[in-house]
Amino acid sequence: MPLSIVILAAGQGKRMKSDLPKVLQPLAGRPLLAHVLQTAKALQADAIHVVYGHGGDRVREALADEPVNWVLQAEQLGTGHAVAQAMPAIPDDHHVLVLYGDVPLVRVETLKNLVEQSSERSIGLLTVRLQDPTGYGRIVRDGAGNVVRIVEQKDANTKERAINEGNTGLMAMPASALKRWLATLRNDNAQGEYYLTDVVVMAVREGMKINAAIAPTEVEVRGVNDKVQLAELESAYRAQKATELMLNGVTIVDPARIDVRGEVSAGRDVFIDVNVVLIGRVELADRVRIGPNCVLKDCSIGADTEIHPNCVIDRSRIGPRNSIGPFARIRPESVLHEEVHIGNFVEVKKSEIGAGSKANHLTYLGDATLGRKVNIGAGTVTVNYDGANKWRTEIGDNAFVGSGSMLVAPLKIGANANTGAGSTITKEVPAGKLTVARARQVTIEGWTRPQKKT
């Protein structure tokens, strides 16, 4: 059946105490609304409509690349009013799934089940069993167990407040009926708002069945209203991602101390130590080992590579059997081939490093191309910036760069060439030769060390 999804994202989120709109508050490094949209797109609906309001321009700008229809709710008059803003763009023969921009962890499987509960003569309603239902609308059933209405917390009597089955707000129903019901909503309630939940009573009066699908877990339908709840969902998300990795065979030393903020694929026998952050799309091949306190972003790590503690790898490709770190930084657009060694306090930026090459200590390699089995001595710098433009350094196979060398780009160092320690190299270094560029050592007689002024 044709499906339109309506995501309600107009709330101000006053309890966040933030200038950032609520649906843009970050969960695992991405806006809450981005998580909801990712799930919505997985349902392959015919259209996705996002109803926005507070901070609307910022919301649209932050998610400008999303394939959605943006619908303005100029006044926030309740959930029923919000859905009504989107209905003119939805054909009568569609079914409508209503989601919320601040309920980010609901699973695709749960929503598929919910949509299946909707038909021309029924509404699908997602409910949840709650340990503490405070704040939730309650699901009221008749003696036969049929759902007859939803009562909001502020309108509930004492008996109704004791009900522990709560309304998640997520619903699926035929568009033609929904349009009819929305047109007759009233706001004579404690909030003075047009409640979407009132359509349940209208459906029951018309003889339609309310099919309640109960959410598998409470956490996946939890909304976010303040920073405490946001932190709770962040923790739940971390646990969920860690569990997925472990079920796929990854060894995680402490599941409470890994932070996955994207999509991670992992091969066999991958090992991840504590306080590792994985951002964006990260690919870990077989037997990769990641030491403590590392950050990996949008990168691929080849088989049998070890990332030692306290390393940052950002938008780069690391080949197999590499040894990286500790305290190394691999910056964007870098490619390291097999059996490369990058040691402590080495920074690599926009460079390609050939198989078997080494830079083990205190070195900067920026805008450089290194051949195979190059040795870079400690304290070497590719001087790639002239104050206006970046220039490349090219180093041939088996070259040996002495410690403390300044390689002033643009520069070519030939295969099997050597540079003497402490050299500032400004001209091409011939293949197979030793090139030394040092000032003559001089001792200045009569020199005295400067003194502090008194």
N, C-alpha and C positions, 0 to 999 in steps of 0.2 A: 504494500500500500504506500502511496506517496506520503512523505514525512516532512514536516517543517518543524524546526527547533526554535524555540524562543528562549533566549537567555536574559534574565532580569539582572541588570547591572547598573541600576540608577541610584542605588543607596549612597547616602553621604558618608556613613560610617563615623558618626560623631565620637563614638567611644574609642576610636583609634587615636584620637588626639593628634592628628597628622594633617598636613597640607596635601598629602598624596591621597587621591580618591581610594576608597576601600578596595575596589576590585583591582587596583594596581599595586596593592601591598605585596611584597615579595614572599613567595613560598618556594624554597629550594632554588632561589635565584631568578625566578620568573614570576610575573604577576599572577595573582589568583585567577583572574579571568583567562589567562593564557592556558592554564591547566584545564579549565572547563571547556575551552574551545578545542583543545587537543582531543579530549574525550568525545565531544560533539562531532568532530570531523570523522572520527573512527566509525560513527554510525552511518555514514554515507547518506545523510539526509538530502532531500532535494533543495533545501535552503536553510540557512541559519540566520536568524534575526537577533540582534543584540539591542536591547532597550537600555539606553544610557541616559544619564541626567546630570548628577553632580559631577563637576570637573570633566564634563563630556568631551571637550576638545582635547584634553590631555589623554583621556582614555582612547579616543580615536587615533590620535597621533602615535601613542605607544604601540597600538596593534593595527597600524595602517595596512600592513601586508596581509591581514587575515581576510579570507574570502567570505565576508559576511555582509548582511544588509543592516546598516546602522539606523536605529529608530530612536528619535528624541522623545523622552518623557519630560516635558517642560516643567510640570508640577508633579511632585511625588504624592499621589493621592491613594496609594495602596497597590497591592499586587494585581488585583483585578484590573485596575485602571492601567497599569503598566502593560499587561498582556494585550489589552484592548488597542494600545497604540500600534501594535505589530499586525493585528488581524487584517486590516485592509489589503495587505500584501500577500495574504495566504489564501489559496483557492479553497473552495468549500469542500472539495473531495479529498483534501489532505487530512492527516491526523497531526495533532500538535503535541509536541513534547516540551514541557516547561522545565527549564533548568535555572540555576541561580549562580551568578558570577562569584559568589563568596562561599560556594560549596565545592571545593576543588578536588576532592579525593574519590568521588563516586566513580565506580568502575564501569567499563563498557558493558560487561556481562550483566550487571545489575540493570542498566538502562535498557538493554535489549529485552530483558524479561519484562520490564515495565511496559515498554511499547507493545509487546505481544498481548498485554491485558486490555488494550484498547480496541474497540470495535465500533460499529455503527450503533450498537445498543449497550455499550459499556464504557466505563472510564477506568483507566489504570491509575492506581494511587500508590505511591511508595510510602510505606510506613516503617517505623523502627521501634523495637523494644528498648526502653530506656531505664537505666538504673535510677536516674534522677530526671524526671520529665519537665522540671521547672523551666518555663519559658517557651515550651513547645505547645502548639495546638494539639488537642487530644482527639483521638479517633473514637467516636461514639458508635457502638454497635447495638443492634437489637438482640432480643432473646435468642434468635437463631444464628447469631454471629455475623449478620450482614451489616456492613458499614452504612450508617444512615446520615451521618453528618460529621463535621469537624468543628470543634469549638475552640476558639483562641483562649490562651491563658487568662487574659483580662476579662473575658466574658464567661469563664467557666465557673460553675458552682462547686461546692465542696466535694460532692461525689464525683464530678467530672474531673476535678484536679487530681483525684486519686488514681486515675487511669494512667497506666505506664506505657501505652502504645501512643507514640507521637507521630505527628504529621511532619514529613520532611519538606513538604512544599513541591516536590517533584511529581508531576502528573502527566498523563497522556490521554488524549480524548479527540473525538472527531471535530474538525474545524467548524462545520456547519452548526452543530449543536452549541459549541463554545461561543460562537458569535451571538447566537440567540440568547444564551444565558448572560453573557457580559452586558448586553444591552439593557438588562433588567436588574442589574446589581444595585443594592442600596448601601448607604454608609451609616445606617443607624446602629452603631456599635460603639464600644468604649473608646476606640481609636479614631472614630470619625473617618474611616477609610473604606475603600471598596475592596473587600477581601476576595481573592480568587477562590479560596476554599468554600465560599458560599455556593459555588456551582454544584457542589456535591449534593446539597439538599435539593437543588433544582432538578438534577439528574434523577434522584430517587423519586421525586414527585412525578416525573415522566415515565417511571417504570424502568429506568435504566439500571443496570447492575454496576456496583462499585467493586472492582476487582483489586483487592489490597495485596500488593507484593511487599513482603517484609524484607528490609535490607539485611544482608548477611551480617554486617557489623555496624556498630554505632559510629565508629570513627569515619567511615566512608561517606556518611551523610551529614557530618558535622559542619556547621557554618562558622564563619569568623566574624566576630563583632568587636574584638579588642585585641591588644597585643599579647595578652595572656593566652587567649584561644589560638592566636596565630602561632605562638611558640609551641603549643600543644600539638597542632597539626604538623608543624615542622618536624617535631620529634617522631610523630606517627609516620610521616613520609619517609624519614631516614630509616626507621625500623622496617618499613615495607620494602624499600629498595635493597637493604642489606639482606633481608630474607630471600628476595628473588635471586640475588647473586649467590648466596650460600646454597640454595636449592639447585643452582646450575653448576655447583662444584667448586666455587671460589672459597678459599680459606680466608676468613676475616678474623683477625685476632680478637677484636672487641666490636661487636655489631653496634654498640652504642656510640662508638667513636669513628664512624665513617659517615661522610656526607656526600650523597649522590645527588647532583643537581642537573641531571640530563639523562641520556640513554647510554648505557654501558653494555658492551658485549665482551665476553671473556671466554678464553679457551680453557683447556684442561690444566688443573693444578696451578692455578693462579693464587698468589699469596699477597694479602694486603694487610699491612701493619696498622697501628693506631693513628688517628687524626689525619686520615687521608681525605682530600676533597677532590671529587671527580665532577667536572663541569662540562656541559654540552655533550657532544658525541665522542665517546672515548672507546677505543678498541684495544683490548689486551689479549695478546696471543698466548699460546701455550707456555706455561711455566714462567710467566712474568712474575717478578717479585718487586713489590713496592714497599719501601721502608717508611718509617714514621714521618708524619708532618709534611707530606708531599702534596702538591696541588697539580692536577693534570686537567687541561682544558682542550677540548676539540683536537685530540691527537690520537695517533696509533702507535702502539708499542709492540715491537717484534718479539718473536719467541725467544725464551731464555735470556731476555734482557733484565738486568737488575737496576732499579732506581733506588739509590741509597738515600738516607734520611735528608729531609729539608731541601728538596728540589722542587723547582717550578718548571713545568713543561707546557707550553702554550702554542696551540695551532701549528704543530710540527709533526713530522713523521720520523720515528725512531726505528731503526732496523733491528734484526735479530742479533743476539749475543752482545749487546752493548752493555757497558758499565757507566752509569751516570751518577755523578755526585760523590760524596755528599755536598750539600750547599752549592748546587749547580743550577743555572737558569738557562733554559732553551726557549728562545723567543720565537715569535711567529715566522712562518715560511722557512723554517730550517728543515733540512733532510740529513739524517745521519744513516749511513749505510751499515753493513754488518761489522761487528767486532770493533766498534769505535769506543774509545775511552775518553770520557769527559769527567775531569776530576773536581776537586773542591775549589769553590770560588771561581769557576769558569763560566763565562757568559757567551752564548752563541746566538747570533741574530741574523736571520735571513741569509743563512749560509748552507752550503752543501759540503759534507765531510765524507771523504771516501773510506772504503773498507780498511780496517786495521789502523786507522790514524788515531793519534793520541794528543790530548791537551789536558794534562793532569793537574795543573796548578795555576791559579791566580792569573787568568788569561781572558782577553776579550777578542772574540772572533766575530766581526760584523761585516756583512756584505762580502763574504769570502767564499772561494771555491777551493777545497783541498782535495788533492788526489789520494791515492792509496798509500798507506803506511807512512804518512807524514808524521813527524814528531815536532810538537810545538813546545818549546821550553817555557819554564815558569816565568810569569810576568810579561808575557808577550802581548802586544796590542796591535790590532789592525787599525790604523789611523784612517778611518773611512770618511770623515766629515771635514770639509774645508770651511765650514761656516755658512755655506749656501747649498751645497750639493753632496750627495753620497757617492763614493767611488768604490770599485771592487778590487779585491786582492785575489790573485790566482797563484796557487802553490802546487807545483807538480809532484808526481809520485816520488816517494822515498826522500823527499826533502827533509832537512833537519834545521829547525830554526832555533838558534841559541837563546838562552834565557835572557830576559830583559830586552828583547828586540822590539823596536818601534818600526812597524811596516807601514810606510806612508803611501796610501793608495792615491791614484791607480798604480798598481804594481803587479809585476809577474816575477815569480821565483821558479826557476827551472827545475826539472826532475833531477833528483840526486844532488841538489845544491845544498850548501851549508851556509848559515850566517853566524858570525861570531857573536858571543854573548855581549849584551850591552850595545849593540849596533842600532843606529837609526838608518834604515834602508829607504832610500828615496828613488833609486833607479833599478832597472831590471837586473836580476841576479842570474848569471849564466848557469845553465845546467852543468852539474858535476863539479862546480867550483866552490871554493870557500871565499865568501865576501865578508869583509870586516869594515865597519864604518863607525869609528870612534874618534873623539877629540883626543889629542895628545895630552897625557897626564902631566899636570903642572902643579907644583907646590908654591903658594904665594907667601913669600917671606914678609914678616912684619904685620900680617893680618891679625886683627883682634875681633873677637866675637862682639856683636852689638849688645849694648847694655840697656836695661829699662830706664826710662826717664824718671827721675825722682821729683 
